[in-house]
């Protein structure tokens, strides 16, 4: 796999964030990054360096049956970048290796944000979320109907939430969401925030649900009213 990655890197050398125009493919160093959880739908990551300088992360799936999942992740990142959002790792190239779909993305240098920093940066993070592309709208009544199909009848909090949704009769925007926007997926670089790991991203009928999820995770929310 690593030799094929080197070949793909060589073919896409003009798209890479390195200034050496006479790239020697043999000088690429490919390091496989292991993950603790290994399933068929697990991503396999390769760290690429060139002459000791970080170049990109190359992603693929452990099983080719999940190629489409990885393609959606890449498409979501590109949709956000196209919308002018810079807090997303850039996509450099994509291709196929032995029936595995792969793509290379920007390496984000920084640290995962702490709970304290998340609270201090809350307005900035919510502002980024508010800039995600919007496509349509859905009513709270429709959302309640969707929830009610899966909500346990004995869960008092969910049932209370359903009553609120039915009573409000509001229209909410639909659009692209990250769908897992907790602190482990937000990084602070030297100059800005980055949102990483877009594997669960997609068009969802709950615009700003990322903001709700993020705020719940960084605050001590204990009741439906809160």
Helices and strands as residue ranges (DSSP letters): H 2-11, G 13-15, G 25-27, E 28-33, E 43-50, E 53-61, G 64-66, H 67-82, E 91-97, E 100-105, E 111-112, H 115-120, H 122-130, E 134-139, H 140-148, H 156-168, E 171-177, G 183-185, E 186-188, E 193-195, E 202-204, H 209-218
